[in-house]
C-alpha cells in the first residue's frame, strides 16, 4: 500500500508541474490556428452573413518584394 501511495504522489507532482505547460501549449496552438485561418481568410467564410460586415482588404504578393536590389 505504501508503494502505491508513493507512485500516486509522484504522478500527482508530475501532473502538477506539467499542467501549466500543457495549458500554455494548447493556448499557443489555438492562437496559431486562429492566425493561420485569418491569414487564409477562412474565418470570414465560416462566420454567418450579416448586414454589417467589415470591408475586406485583399493583399497582393509581389515577386521581388518591397526592397530594391
mmCIF file of the N, C-alpha and C atoms, coordinates in Angstrom:
data_MODEL
# 
_entry.id   MODEL 
# 
loop_
_atom_site.group_PDB 
_atom_site.id 
_atom_site.type_symbol 
_atom_site.label_atom_id 
_atom_site.label_alt_id 
_atom_site.label_comp_id 
_atom_site.label_asym_id 
_atom_site.label_entity_id 
_atom_site.label_seq_id 
_atom_site.pdbx_PDB_ins_code 
_atom_site.Cartn_x 
_atom_site.Cartn_y 
_atom_site.Cartn_z 
_atom_site.occupancy 
_atom_site.B_iso_or_equiv 
_atom_site.pdbx_formal_charge 
_atom_site.auth_seq_id 
_atom_site.auth_comp_id 
_atom_site.auth_asym_id 
_atom_site.auth_atom_id 
_atom_site.pdbx_PDB_model_num 
ATOM 1   N N  . UNK A 1 1  ? 0.827   -1.199 0.000   1.00 0.00 ? 1  UNK A N  1 
ATOM 2   C CA . UNK A 1 1  ? 0.000   0.000  0.000   1.00 0.00 ? 1  UNK A CA 1 
ATOM 3   C C  . UNK A 1 1  ? 0.871   1.263  0.000   1.00 0.00 ? 1  UNK A C  1 
ATOM 4   N N  . UNK A 1 2  ? 1.984   1.185  0.721   1.00 0.00 ? 2  UNK A N  1 
ATOM 5   C CA . UNK A 1 2  ? 2.873   2.335  0.806   1.00 0.00 ? 2  UNK A CA 1 
ATOM 6   C C  . UNK A 1 2  ? 3.504   2.632  -0.562  1.00 0.00 ? 2  UNK A C  1 
ATOM 7   N N  . UNK A 1 3  ? 3.847   1.586  -1.318  1.00 0.00 ? 3  UNK A N  1 
ATOM 8   C CA . UNK A 1 3  ? 4.428   1.767  -2.644  1.00 0.00 ? 3  UNK A CA 1 
ATOM 9   C C  . UNK A 1 3  ? 3.419   2.430  -3.579  1.00 0.00 ? 3  UNK A C  1 
ATOM 10  N N  . UNK A 1 4  ? 2.158   2.024  -3.487  1.00 0.00 ? 4  UNK A N  1 
ATOM 11  C CA . UNK A 1 4  ? 1.110   2.620  -4.306  1.00 0.00 ? 4  UNK A CA 1 
ATOM 12  C C  . UNK A 1 4  ? 0.973   4.112  -4.012  1.00 0.00 ? 4  UNK A C  1 
ATOM 13  N N  . UNK A 1 5  ? 1.015   4.486  -2.747  1.00 0.00 ? 5  UNK A N  1 
ATOM 14  C CA . UNK A 1 5  ? 0.915   5.904  -2.383  1.00 0.00 ? 5  UNK A CA 1 
ATOM 15  C C  . UNK A 1 5  ? 2.132   6.692  -2.864  1.00 0.00 ? 5  UNK A C  1 
ATOM 16  N N  . UNK A 1 6  ? 3.295   6.054  -2.843  1.00 0.00 ? 6  UNK A N  1 
ATOM 17  C CA . UNK A 1 6  ? 4.496   6.720  -3.366  1.00 0.00 ? 6  UNK A CA 1 
ATOM 18  C C  . UNK A 1 6  ? 4.365   7.001  -4.862  1.00 0.00 ? 6  UNK A C  1 
ATOM 19  N N  . UNK A 1 7  ? 3.915   5.994  -5.620  1.00 0.00 ? 7  UNK A N  1 
ATOM 20  C CA . UNK A 1 7  ? 3.707   6.191  -7.052  1.00 0.00 ? 7  UNK A CA 1 
ATOM 21  C C  . UNK A 1 7  ? 2.633   7.244  -7.311  1.00 0.00 ? 7  UNK A C  1 
ATOM 22  N N  . UNK A 1 8  ? 1.573   7.202  -6.547  1.00 0.00 ? 8  UNK A N  1 
ATOM 23  C CA . UNK A 1 8  ? 0.494   8.167  -6.705  1.00 0.00 ? 8  UNK A CA 1 
ATOM 24  C C  . UNK A 1 8  ? 0.987   9.582  -6.422  1.00 0.00 ? 8  UNK A C  1 
ATOM 25  N N  . UNK A 1 9  ? 1.840   9.740  -5.423  1.00 0.00 ? 9  UNK A N  1 
ATOM 26  C CA . UNK A 1 9  ? 2.405   11.050 -5.098  1.00 0.00 ? 9  UNK A CA 1 
ATOM 27  C C  . UNK A 1 9  ? 3.291   11.563 -6.231  1.00 0.00 ? 9  UNK A C  1 
ATOM 28  N N  . UNK A 1 10 ? 4.111   10.694 -6.790  1.00 0.00 ? 10 UNK A N  1 
ATOM 29  C CA . UNK A 1 10 ? 4.988   11.099 -7.894  1.00 0.00 ? 10 UNK A CA 1 
ATOM 30  C C  . UNK A 1 10 ? 4.163   11.499 -9.113  1.00 0.00 ? 10 UNK A C  1 
ATOM 31  N N  . UNK A 1 11 ? 3.136   10.729 -9.419  1.00 0.00 ? 11 UNK A N  1 
ATOM 32  C CA . UNK A 1 11 ? 2.279   11.052 -10.562 1.00 0.00 ? 11 UNK A CA 1 
ATOM 33  C C  . UNK A 1 11 ? 1.552   12.371 -10.339 1.00 0.00 ? 11 UNK A C  1 
ATOM 34  N N  . UNK A 1 12 ? 1.071   12.605 -9.115  1.00 0.00 ? 12 UNK A N  1 
ATOM 35  C CA . UNK A 1 12 ? 0.367   13.851 -8.811  1.00 0.00 ? 12 UNK A CA 1 
ATOM 36  C C  . UNK A 1 12 ? 1.311   15.050 -8.923  1.00 0.00 ? 12 UNK A C  1 
ATOM 37  N N  . UNK A 1 13 ? 2.535   14.926 -8.436  1.00 0.00 ? 13 UNK A N  1 
ATOM 38  C CA . UNK A 1 13 ? 3.506   16.024 -8.541  1.00 0.00 ? 13 UNK A CA 1 
ATOM 39  C C  . UNK A 1 13 ? 3.882   16.288 -9.999  1.00 0.00 ? 13 UNK A C  1 
ATOM 40  N N  . UNK A 1 14 ? 4.034   15.218 -10.783 1.00 0.00 ? 14 UNK A N  1 
ATOM 41  C CA . UNK A 1 14 ? 4.343   15.404 -12.203 1.00 0.00 ? 14 UNK A CA 1 
ATOM 42  C C  . UNK A 1 14 ? 3.200   16.126 -12.906 1.00 0.00 ? 14 UNK A C  1 
ATOM 43  N N  . UNK A 1 15 ? 1.979   15.735 -12.612 1.00 0.00 ? 15 UNK A N  1 
ATOM 44  C CA . UNK A 1 15 ? 0.821   16.397 -13.220 1.00 0.00 ? 15 UNK A CA 1 
ATOM 45  C C  . UNK A 1 15 ? 0.753   17.856 -12.779 1.00 0.00 ? 15 UNK A C  1 
ATOM 46  N N  . UNK A 1 16 ? 1.062   18.127 -11.534 1.00 0.00 ? 16 UNK A N  1 
ATOM 47  C CA . UNK A 1 16 ? 1.038   19.491 -11.020 1.00 0.00 ? 16 UNK A CA 1 
ATOM 48  C C  . UNK A 1 16 ? 2.067   20.370 -11.728 1.00 0.00 ? 16 UNK A C  1 
ATOM 49  N N  . UNK A 1 17 ? 3.220   19.808 -12.045 1.00 0.00 ? 17 UNK A N  1 
ATOM 50  C CA . UNK A 1 17 ? 4.276   20.560 -12.722 1.00 0.00 ? 17 UNK A CA 1 
ATOM 51  C C  . UNK A 1 17 ? 3.983   20.680 -14.220 1.00 0.00 ? 17 UNK A C  1 
ATOM 52  N N  . UNK A 1 18 ? 3.456   19.624 -14.832 1.00 0.00 ? 18 UNK A N  1 
ATOM 53  C CA . UNK A 1 18 ? 3.256   19.607 -16.277 1.00 0.00 ? 18 UNK A CA 1 
ATOM 54  C C  . UNK A 1 18 ? 1.973   20.312 -16.708 1.00 0.00 ? 18 UNK A C  1 
ATOM 55  N N  . UNK A 1 19 ? 1.030   20.523 -15.817 1.00 0.00 ? 19 UNK A N  1 
ATOM 56  C CA . UNK A 1 19 ? -0.254  21.112 -16.195 1.00 0.00 ? 19 UNK A CA 1 
ATOM 57  C C  . UNK A 1 19 ? -0.129  22.525 -16.774 1.00 0.00 ? 19 UNK A C  1 
ATOM 58  N N  . UNK A 1 20 ? 0.625   23.448 -16.168 1.00 0.00 ? 20 UNK A N  1 
ATOM 59  C CA . UNK A 1 20 ? 0.740   24.786 -16.766 1.00 0.00 ? 20 UNK A CA 1 
ATOM 60  C C  . UNK A 1 20 ? 1.382   24.772 -18.161 1.00 0.00 ? 20 UNK A C  1 
ATOM 61  N N  . UNK A 1 21 ? 2.367   23.914 -18.360 1.00 0.00 ? 21 UNK A N  1 
ATOM 62  C CA . UNK A 1 21 ? 2.994   23.825 -19.678 1.00 0.00 ? 21 UNK A CA 1 
ATOM 63  C C  . UNK A 1 21 ? 2.016   23.277 -20.712 1.00 0.00 ? 21 UNK A C  1 
ATOM 64  N N  . UNK A 1 22 ? 1.220   22.313 -20.316 1.00 0.00 ? 22 UNK A N  1 
ATOM 65  C CA . UNK A 1 22 ? 0.233   21.738 -21.228 1.00 0.00 ? 22 UNK A CA 1 
ATOM 66  C C  . UNK A 1 22 ? -0.833  22.763 -21.591 1.00 0.00 ? 22 UNK A C  1 
ATOM 67  N N  . UNK A 1 23 ? -1.300  23.515 -20.611 1.00 0.00 ? 23 UNK A N  1 
ATOM 68  C CA . UNK A 1 23 ? -2.302  24.551 -20.878 1.00 0.00 ? 23 UNK A CA 1 
ATOM 69  C C  . UNK A 1 23 ? -1.723  25.623 -21.794 1.00 0.00 ? 23 UNK A C  1 
ATOM 70  N N  . UNK A 1 24 ? -0.485  26.021 -21.576 1.00 0.00 ? 24 UNK A N  1 
ATOM 71  C CA . UNK A 1 24 ? 0.167   27.003 -22.440 1.00 0.00 ? 24 UNK A CA 1 
ATOM 72  C C  . UNK A 1 24 ? 0.344   26.498 -23.858 1.00 0.00 ? 24 UNK A C  1 
ATOM 73  N N  . UNK A 1 25 ? 0.693   25.224 -24.008 1.00 0.00 ? 25 UNK A N  1 
ATOM 74  C CA . UNK A 1 25 ? 0.849   24.639 -25.328 1.00 0.00 ? 25 UNK A CA 1 
ATOM 75  C C  . UNK A 1 25 ? -0.478  24.612 -26.077 1.00 0.00 ? 25 UNK A C  1 
ATOM 76  N N  . UNK A 1 26 ? -1.537  24.256 -25.390 1.00 0.00 ? 26 UNK A N  1 
ATOM 77  C CA . UNK A 1 26 ? -2.861  24.230 -26.015 1.00 0.00 ? 26 UNK A CA 1 
ATOM 78  C C  . UNK A 1 26 ? -3.275  25.633 -26.432 1.00 0.00 ? 26 UNK A C  1 
ATOM 79  N N  . UNK A 1 27 ? -3.012  26.622 -25.589 1.00 0.00 ? 27 UNK A N  1 
ATOM 80  C CA . UNK A 1 27 ? -3.358  28.007 -25.917 1.00 0.00 ? 27 UNK A CA 1 
ATOM 81  C C  . UNK A 1 27 ? -2.562  28.501 -27.126 1.00 0.00 ? 27 UNK A C  1 
ATOM 82  N N  . UNK A 1 28 ? -1.272  28.188 -27.180 1.00 0.00 ? 28 UNK A N  1 
ATOM 83  C CA . UNK A 1 28 ? -0.438  28.610 -28.308 1.00 0.00 ? 28 UNK A CA 1 
ATOM 84  C C  . UNK A 1 28 ? -0.904  27.978 -29.609 1.00 0.00 ? 28 UNK A C  1 
ATOM 85  N N  . UNK A 1 29 ? -1.289  26.696 -29.565 1.00 0.00 ? 29 UNK A N  1 
ATOM 86  C CA . UNK A 1 29 ? -1.779  26.041 -30.780 1.00 0.00 ? 29 UNK A CA 1 
ATOM 87  C C  . UNK A 1 29 ? -3.085  26.661 -31.254 1.00 0.00 ? 29 UNK A C  1 
ATOM 88  N N  . UNK A 1 30 ? -3.956  27.057 -30.305 1.00 0.00 ? 30 UNK A N  1 
ATOM 89  C CA . UNK A 1 30 ? -5.221  27.691 -30.679 1.00 0.00 ? 30 UNK A CA 1 
ATOM 90  C C  . UNK A 1 30 ? -4.960  29.040 -31.332 1.00 0.00 ? 30 UNK A C  1 
ATOM 91  N N  . UNK A 1 31 ? -4.048  29.821 -30.758 1.00 0.00 ? 31 UNK A N  1 
ATOM 92  C CA . UNK A 1 31 ? -3.730  31.133 -31.314 1.00 0.00 ? 31 UNK A CA 1 
ATOM 93  C C  . UNK A 1 31 ? -3.091  30.988 -32.692 1.00 0.00 ? 31 UNK A C  1 
ATOM 94  N N  . UNK A 1 32 ? -2.197  30.016 -32.851 1.00 0.00 ? 32 UNK A N  1 
ATOM 95  C CA . UNK A 1 32 ? -1.563  29.783 -34.143 1.00 0.00 ? 32 UNK A CA 1 
ATOM 96  C C  . UNK A 1 32 ? -2.593  29.393 -35.187 1.00 0.00 ? 32 UNK A C  1 
ATOM 97  N N  . UNK A 1 33 ? -3.551  28.538 -34.825 1.00 0.00 ? 33 UNK A N  1 
ATOM 98  C CA . UNK A 1 33 ? -4.596  28.140 -35.757 1.00 0.00 ? 33 UNK A CA 1 
ATOM 99  C C  . UNK A 1 33 ? -5.467  29.330 -36.146 1.00 0.00 ? 33 UNK A C  1 
ATOM 100 N N  . UNK A 1 34 ? -5.786  30.191 -35.175 1.00 0.00 ? 34 UNK A N  1 
ATOM 101 C CA . UNK A 1 34 ? -6.598  31.364 -35.473 1.00 0.00 ? 34 UNK A CA 1 
ATOM 102 C C  . UNK A 1 34 ? -5.856  32.321 -36.400 1.00 0.00 ? 34 UNK A C  1 
ATOM 103 N N  . UNK A 1 35 ? -4.570  32.523 -36.177 1.00 0.00 ? 35 UNK A N  1 
ATOM 104 C CA . UNK A 1 35 ? -3.785  33.396 -37.057 1.00 0.00 ? 35 UNK A CA 1 
ATOM 105 C C  . UNK A 1 35 ? -3.678  32.822 -38.460 1.00 0.00 ? 35 UNK A C  1 
ATOM 106 N N  . UNK A 1 36 ? -3.474  31.511 -38.568 1.00 0.00 ? 36 UNK A N  1 
ATOM 107 C CA . UNK A 1 36 ? -3.379  30.878 -39.874 1.00 0.00 ? 36 UNK A CA 1 
ATOM 108 C C  . UNK A 1 36 ? -4.706  30.972 -40.627 1.00 0.00 ? 36 UNK A C  1 
ATOM 109 N N  . UNK A 1 37 ? -5.815  30.755 -39.917 1.00 0.00 ? 37 UNK A N  1 
ATOM 110 C CA . UNK A 1 37 ? -7.126  30.883 -40.550 1.00 0.00 ? 37 UNK A CA 1 
ATOM 111 C C  . UNK A 1 37 ? -7.391  32.313 -40.998 1.00 0.00 ? 37 UNK A C  1 
ATOM 112 N N  . UNK A 1 38 ? -6.992  33.280 -40.184 1.00 0.00 ? 38 UNK A N  1 
ATOM 113 C CA . UNK A 1 38 ? -7.197  34.683 -40.553 1.00 0.00 ? 38 UNK A CA 1 
ATOM 114 C C  . UNK A 1 38 ? -6.335  35.060 -41.753 1.00 0.00 ? 38 UNK A C  1 
ATOM 115 N N  . UNK A 1 39 ? -5.136  34.501 -41.822 1.00 0.00 ? 39 UNK A N  1 
ATOM 116 C CA . UNK A 1 39 ? -4.259  34.802 -42.945 1.00 0.00 ? 39 UNK A CA 1 
ATOM 117 C C  . UNK A 1 39 ? -4.822  34.231 -44.242 1.00 0.00 ? 39 UNK A C  1 
ATOM 118 N N  . UNK A 1 40 ? -5.418  33.071 -44.170 1.00 0.00 ? 40 UNK A N  1 
ATOM 119 C CA . UNK A 1 40 ? -6.023  32.461 -45.351 1.00 0.00 ? 40 UNK A CA 1 
ATOM 120 C C  . UNK A 1 40 ? -7.379  33.061 -45.684 1.00 0.00 ? 40 UNK A C  1 
ATOM 121 N N  . UNK A 1 41 ? -7.992  33.725 -44.741 1.00 0.00 ? 41 UNK A N  1 
ATOM 122 C CA . UNK A 1 41 ? -9.308  34.300 -44.963 1.00 0.00 ? 41 UNK A CA 1 
ATOM 123 C C  . UNK A 1 41 ? -10.429 33.325 -44.686 1.00 0.00 ? 41 UNK A C  1 
ATOM 124 N N  . UNK A 1 42 ? -10.145 32.236 -43.982 1.00 0.00 ? 42 UNK A N  1 
ATOM 125 C CA . UNK A 1 42 ? -11.159 31.233 -43.706 1.00 0.00 ? 42 UNK A CA 1 
ATOM 126 C C  . UNK A 1 42 ? -12.102 31.641 -42.596 1.00 0.00 ? 42 UNK A C  1 
ATOM 127 N N  . UNK A 1 43 ? -11.676 32.533 -41.735 1.00 0.00 ? 43 UNK A N  1 
ATOM 128 C CA . UNK A 1 43 ? -12.537 32.946 -40.629 1.00 0.00 ? 43 UNK A CA 1 
ATOM 129 C C  . UNK A 1 43 ? -13.751 33.697 -41.159 1.00 0.00 ? 43 UNK A C  1 
ATOM 130 N N  . UNK A 1 44 ? -13.568 34.475 -42.209 1.00 0.00 ? 44 UNK A N  1 
ATOM 131 C CA . UNK A 1 44 ? -14.683 35.235 -42.771 1.00 0.00 ? 44 UNK A CA 1 
ATOM 132 C C  . UNK A 1 44 ? -15.686 34.309 -43.452 1.00 0.00 ? 44 UNK A C  1 
ATOM 133 N N  . UNK A 1 45 ? -15.199 33.208 -44.016 1.00 0.00 ? 45 UNK A N  1 
ATOM 134 C CA . UNK A 1 45 ? -16.110 32.285 -44.691 1.00 0.00 ? 45 UNK A CA 1 
ATOM 135 C C  . UNK A 1 45 ? -16.950 31.487 -43.704 1.00 0.00 ? 45 UNK A C  1 
ATOM 136 N N  . UNK A 1 46 ? -16.431 31.235 -42.504 1.00 0.00 ? 46 UNK A N  1 
ATOM 137 C CA . UNK A 1 46 ? -17.160 30.442 -41.526 1.00 0.00 ? 46 UNK A CA 1 
ATOM 138 C C  . UNK A 1 46 ? -18.198 31.254 -40.776 1.00 0.00 ? 46 UNK A C  1 
ATOM 139 N N  . UNK A 1 47 ? -18.020 32.560 -40.718 1.00 0.00 ? 47 UNK A N  1 
ATOM 140 C CA . UNK A 1 47 ? -18.959 33.394 -39.981 1.00 0.00 ? 47 UNK A CA 1 
ATOM 141 C C  . UNK A 1 47 ? -20.260 33.532 -40.757 1.00 0.00 ? 47 UNK A C  1 
ATOM 142 N N  . UNK A 1 48 ? -21.383 33.614 -40.061 1.00 0.00 ? 48 UNK A N  1 
ATOM 143 C CA . UNK A 1 48 ? -22.652 33.797 -40.767 1.00 0.00 ? 48 UNK A CA 1 
ATOM 144 C C  . UNK A 1 48 ? -22.713 35.180 -41.412 1.00 0.00 ? 48 UNK A C  1 
ATOM 145 N N  . UNK A 1 49 ? -23.397 35.270 -42.519 1.00 0.00 ? 49 UNK A N  1 
ATOM 146 C CA . UNK A 1 49 ? -23.511 36.543 -43.225 1.00 0.00 ? 49 UNK A CA 1 
ATOM 147 C C  . UNK A 1 49 ? -24.468 37.456 -42.476 1.00 0.00 ? 49 UNK A C  1 
ATOM 148 N N  . UNK A 1 50 ? -24.073 38.689 -42.345 1.00 0.00 ? 50 UNK A N  1 
ATOM 149 C CA . UNK A 1 50 ? -24.925 39.678 -41.690 1.00 0.00 ? 50 UNK A CA 1 
ATOM 150 C C  . UNK A 1 50 ? -24.892 40.962 -42.511 1.00 0.00 ? 50 UNK A C  1 
ATOM 151 N N  . UNK A 1 51 ? -25.732 41.895 -42.120 1.00 0.00 ? 51 UNK A N  1 
ATOM 152 C CA . UNK A 1 51 ? -25.810 43.155 -42.851 1.00 0.00 ? 51 UNK A CA 1 
ATOM 153 C C  . UNK A 1 51 ? -24.567 44.009 -42.626 1.00 0.00 ? 51 UNK A C  1 
ATOM 154 N N  . UNK A 1 52 ? -23.993 43.965 -41.447 1.00 0.00 ? 52 UNK A N  1 
ATOM 155 C CA . UNK A 1 52 ? -22.839 44.800 -41.126 1.00 0.00 ? 52 UNK A CA 1 
ATOM 156 C C  . UNK A 1 52 ? -21.575 43.950 -41.160 1.00 0.00 ? 52 UNK A C  1 
ATOM 157 N N  . UNK A 1 53 ? -20.945 43.874 -42.332 1.00 0.00 ? 53 UNK A N  1 
ATOM 158 C CA . UNK A 1 53 ? -19.703 43.141 -42.474 1.00 0.00 ? 53 UNK A CA 1 
ATOM 159 C C  . UNK A 1 53 ? -18.571 44.120 -42.715 1.00 0.00 ? 53 UNK A C  1 
ATOM 160 N N  . UNK A 1 54 ? -17.376 43.852 -42.180 1.00 0.00 ? 54 UNK A N  1 
ATOM 161 C CA . UNK A 1 54 ? -16.252 44.768 -42.408 1.00 0.00 ? 54 UNK A CA 1 
ATOM 162 C C  . UNK A 1 54 ? -15.782 44.693 -43.856 1.00 0.00 ? 54 UNK A C  1 
ATOM 163 N N  . UNK A 1 55 ? -15.132 45.751 -44.288 1.00 0.00 ? 55 UNK A N  1 
ATOM 164 C CA . UNK A 1 55 ? -14.587 45.827 -45.629 1.00 0.00 ? 55 UNK A CA 1 
ATOM 165 C C  . UNK A 1 55 ? -13.433 44.847 -45.749 1.00 0.00 ? 55 UNK A C  1 
ATOM 166 N N  . UNK A 1 56 ? -13.416 44.048 -46.787 1.00 0.00 ? 56 UNK A N  1 
ATOM 167 C CA . UNK A 1 56 ? -12.384 43.045 -46.979 1.00 0.00 ? 56 UNK A CA 1 
ATOM 168 C C  . UNK A 1 56 ? -11.257 43.614 -47.828 1.00 0.00 ? 56 UNK A C  1 
ATOM 169 N N  . UNK A 1 57 ? -10.048 43.578 -47.293 1.00 0.00 ? 57 UNK A N  1 
ATOM 170 C CA . UNK A 1 57 ? -8.876  44.091 -47.992 1.00 0.00 ? 57 UNK A CA 1 
ATOM 171 C C  . UNK A 1 57 ? -8.125  42.907 -48.574 1.00 0.00 ? 57 UNK A C  1 
ATOM 172 N N  . UNK A 1 58 ? -7.781  42.992 -49.844 1.00 0.00 ? 58 UNK A N  1 
ATOM 173 C CA . UNK A 1 58 ? -7.012  41.924 -50.475 1.00 0.00 ? 58 UNK A CA 1 
ATOM 174 C C  . UNK A 1 58 ? -5.550  42.337 -50.515 1.00 0.00 ? 58 UNK A C  1 
ATOM 175 N N  . UNK A 1 59 ? -4.688  41.368 -50.259 1.00 0.00 ? 59 UNK A N  1 
ATOM 176 C CA . UNK A 1 59 ? -3.256  41.627 -50.287 1.00 0.00 ? 59 UNK A CA 1 
ATOM 177 C C  . UNK A 1 59 ? -2.664  40.992 -51.530 1.00 0.00 ? 59 UNK A C  1 
ATOM 178 N N  . UNK A 1 60 ? -1.762  41.717 -52.176 1.00 0.00 ? 60 UNK A N  1 
ATOM 179 C CA . UNK A 1 60 ? -1.110  41.217 -53.369 1.00 0.00 ? 60 UNK A CA 1 
ATOM 180 C C  . UNK A 1 60 ? 0.344   40.913 -53.027 1.00 0.00 ? 60 UNK A C  1 
ATOM 181 N N  . UNK A 1 61 ? 0.805   39.771 -53.458 1.00 0.00 ? 61 UNK A N  1 
ATOM 182 C CA . UNK A 1 61 ? 2.216   39.450 -53.244 1.00 0.00 ? 61 UNK A CA 1 
ATOM 183 C C  . UNK A 1 61 ? 3.017   39.882 -54.467 1.00 0.00 ? 61 UNK A C  1 
ATOM 184 N N  . UNK A 1 62 ? 4.126   40.507 -54.240 1.00 0.00 ? 62 UNK A N  1 
ATOM 185 C CA . UNK A 1 62 ? 4.979   40.977 -55.311 1.00 0.00 ? 62 UNK A CA 1 
ATOM 186 C C  . UNK A 1 62 ? 6.161   40.020 -55.429 1.00 0.00 ? 62 UNK A C  1 
ATOM 187 N N  . UNK A 1 63 ? 6.550   39.667 -56.619 1.00 0.00 ? 63 UNK A N  1 
ATOM 188 C CA . UNK A 1 63 ? 7.565   38.633 -56.786 1.00 0.00 ? 63 UNK A CA 1 
ATOM 189 C C  . UNK A 1 63 ? 8.932   39.008 -56.202 1.00 0.00 ? 63 UNK A C  1 
ATOM 190 N N  . UNK A 1 64 ? 9.319   40.274 -56.250 1.00 0.00 ? 64 UNK A N  1 
ATOM 191 C CA . UNK A 1 64 ? 10.645  40.643 -55.761 1.00 0.00 ? 64 UNK A CA 1 
ATOM 192 C C  . UNK A 1 64 ? 10.600  41.276 -54.389 1.00 0.00 ? 64 UNK A C  1 
ATOM 193 N N  . UNK A 1 65 ? 9.439   41.495 -53.811 1.00 0.00 ? 65 UNK A N  1 
ATOM 194 C CA . UNK A 1 65 ? 9.364   42.100 -52.500 1.00 0.00 ? 65 UNK A CA 1 
ATOM 195 C C  . UNK A 1 65 ? 9.410   43.609 -52.587 1.00 0.00 ? 65 UNK A C  1 
ATOM 196 N N  . UNK A 1 66 ? 9.491   44.243 -51.469 1.00 0.00 ? 66 UNK A N  1 
ATOM 197 C CA . UNK A 1 66 ? 9.457   45.706 -51.429 1.00 0.00 ? 66 UNK A CA 1 
ATOM 198 C C  . UNK A 1 66 ? 10.849  46.317 -51.504 1.00 0.00 ? 66 UNK A C  1 
ATOM 199 N N  . UNK A 1 67 ? 11.888  45.548 -51.191 1.00 0.00 ? 67 UNK A N  1 
ATOM 200 C CA . UNK A 1 67 ? 13.247  46.095 -51.181 1.00 0.00 ? 67 UNK A CA 1 
ATOM 201 C C  . UNK A 1 67 ? 13.795  46.165 -52.599 1.00 0.00 ? 67 UNK A C  1 
ATOM 202 N N  . UNK A 1 68 ? 14.470  47.247 -52.889 1.00 0.00 ? 68 UNK A N  1 
ATOM 203 C CA . UNK A 1 68 ? 15.103  47.395 -54.201 1.00 0.00 ? 68 UNK A CA 1 
ATOM 204 C C  . UNK A 1 68 ? 16.489  46.816 -54.154 1.00 0.00 ? 68 UNK A C  1 
ATOM 205 N N  . UNK A 1 69 ? 16.781  45.948 -55.108 1.00 0.00 ? 69 UNK A N  1 
ATOM 206 C CA . UNK A 1 69 ? 18.086  45.289 -55.116 1.00 0.00 ? 69 UNK A CA 1 
ATOM 207 C C  . UNK A 1 69 ? 19.046  45.978 -56.043 1.00 0.00 ? 69 UNK A C  1 
# 
